[in-house]
Amino acid sequence: MQTSNEILIVDDEAAIAQLLADVLQDEGYSIRVAHDGATALLEIVKHRPGLVLLDVALPVMLGSDLLVYLRRHGFSDLPIIIMTAGLSPPVYLMQGATEVLPKPFDVNVVVEKVAQYLPLERERDRR
């Protein structure tokens, strides 16, 4: 169940996380940022976001391990968009990713995908 317009951005590259945060805040989303998988897990359990943008190559706990953990522990309906420079999107989809975006990514595509899985109230009202 999605209850917020909040997005958790999980990326160990501060510049990428900040870019995404700035763009998505401008779109009207609330943003939290984590730079490793273990911190992201704590953030998700503490206060469930409406969507997670998750890098795969993370310190402490890999994004793919976090994805599998979440899917097995009560977060099966949480939209999780994987961001990866790797060449195996089907693997992440089989592990439960909602969507896989290749890095480097087009920011406009990220915004479109986020809006697809976490529409803002004003967008819902237009329908």
C-alpha positions as CSV (number, residue, x, y, z in Angstrom):
1,M,0.0,0.0,0.0
2,Q,1.4,3.4,-1.0
3,T,0.7,6.1,1.5
4,S,3.1,8.8,0.6
5,N,4.6,10.9,-2.2
6,E,8.0,10.1,-0.6
7,I,10.8,8.6,-2.6
8,L,13.9,7.0,-1.1
9,I,16.9,7.4,-3.3
10,V,19.6,4.9,-2.6
11,D,22.9,5.6,-4.4
12,D,26.5,5.7,-3.1
13,E,27.4,8.4,-5.6
14,A,26.4,11.6,-3.9
15,A,26.2,13.7,-7.1
16,I,23.7,11.2,-8.7
17,A,21.6,11.1,-5.5
18,Q,21.6,14.9,-5.3
19,L,20.7,15.3,-9.0
20,L,17.8,12.9,-8.6
21,A,16.7,14.5,-5.4
22,D,16.7,18.0,-6.9
23,V,14.7,16.9,-10.0
24,L,12.1,14.9,-8.2
25,Q,11.6,17.6,-5.5
26,D,10.9,20.0,-8.3
27,E,8.3,17.6,-9.5
28,G,6.6,17.7,-6.1
29,Y,7.9,14.6,-4.3
30,S,9.4,14.4,-0.8
31,I,12.8,12.9,-0.9
32,R,15.0,10.9,1.5
33,V,18.5,9.7,0.5
34,A,20.6,6.8,1.7
35,H,24.1,6.0,0.5
36,D,24.3,2.3,1.4
37,G,22.0,-0.7,1.4
38,A,21.9,-1.2,5.2
39,T,20.9,2.4,5.9
40,A,18.3,2.1,3.2
41,L,16.8,-1.0,4.8
42,L,16.6,0.9,8.1
43,E,15.0,3.9,6.5
44,I,12.4,1.7,4.7
45,V,11.5,-0.2,7.8
46,K,11.3,2.9,9.9
47,H,9.1,4.8,7.5
48,R,7.9,3.1,4.3
49,P,8.4,5.4,1.3
50,G,6.0,5.4,-1.7
51,L,8.8,4.3,-4.1
52,V,12.5,3.4,-4.0
53,L,15.1,4.3,-6.6
54,L,17.8,1.7,-5.9
55,D,21.4,1.5,-7.2
56,V,22.8,-2.0,-7.4
57,A,26.5,-1.4,-6.6
58,L,26.3,-0.2,-3.0
59,P,28.5,-0.5,0.1
60,V,27.6,-2.5,3.1
61,M,24.6,-4.3,1.4
62,L,24.2,-4.6,-2.3
63,G,21.1,-3.2,-3.9
64,S,20.2,-6.6,-5.3
65,D,20.4,-8.1,-1.8
66,L,18.2,-5.4,-0.4
67,L,15.7,-5.9,-3.2
68,V,15.5,-9.7,-2.5
69,Y,15.2,-9.0,1.3
70,L,12.4,-6.5,0.9
71,R,10.4,-8.8,-1.5
72,R,10.7,-11.7,1.0
73,H,9.8,-9.6,4.1
74,G,6.5,-7.8,3.5
75,F,7.4,-5.2,0.9
76,S,6.1,-7.1,-2.2
77,D,4.0,-4.2,-3.3
78,L,6.6,-1.4,-2.8
79,P,7.7,0.0,-6.2
80,I,11.4,-0.5,-6.5
81,I,13.2,0.9,-9.6
82,I,16.7,-0.5,-10.0
83,M,19.3,1.8,-11.5
84,T,22.4,-0.1,-12.8
85,A,25.3,0.2,-15.1
86,G,25.3,-3.6,-15.3
87,L,24.0,-5.5,-18.3
88,S,21.6,-7.9,-16.6
89,P,18.2,-6.2,-16.2
90,P,16.2,-9.5,-16.5
91,V,18.0,-10.8,-13.3
92,Y,16.7,-7.8,-11.3
93,L,13.2,-8.2,-12.7
94,M,13.2,-11.9,-11.7
95,Q,14.3,-10.8,-8.2
96,G,11.3,-8.5,-8.0
97,A,12.3,-5.1,-9.4
98,T,9.4,-3.1,-10.6
99,E,11.5,-1.5,-13.4
100,V,15.2,-1.4,-14.4
101,L,16.8,1.7,-15.7
102,P,20.3,1.5,-17.2
103,K,23.0,4.0,-16.1
104,P,23.7,6.5,-17.3
105,F,20.1,7.4,-17.4
106,D,18.0,10.2,-18.9
107,V,16.6,12.2,-16.1
108,N,13.3,12.7,-18.0
109,V,12.9,8.9,-18.2
110,V,13.4,8.6,-14.5
111,V,10.7,11.3,-13.9
112,E,8.3,9.4,-16.3
113,K,8.9,6.1,-14.5
114,V,8.5,7.6,-11.1
115,A,5.2,9.2,-12.1
116,Q,4.1,5.9,-13.6
117,Y,4.5,4.1,-10.3
118,L,3.9,6.9,-7.9
119,P,1.6,9.5,-9.4
120,L,1.2,12.7,-7.5
121,E,-2.2,13.7,-6.1
122,R,-2.6,16.5,-8.7
123,E,-2.0,13.9,-11.5
124,R,-4.6,11.6,-10.0
125,D,-7.1,14.4,-9.8
126,R,-6.7,15.0,-13.6
127,R,-7.8,11.5,-14.4
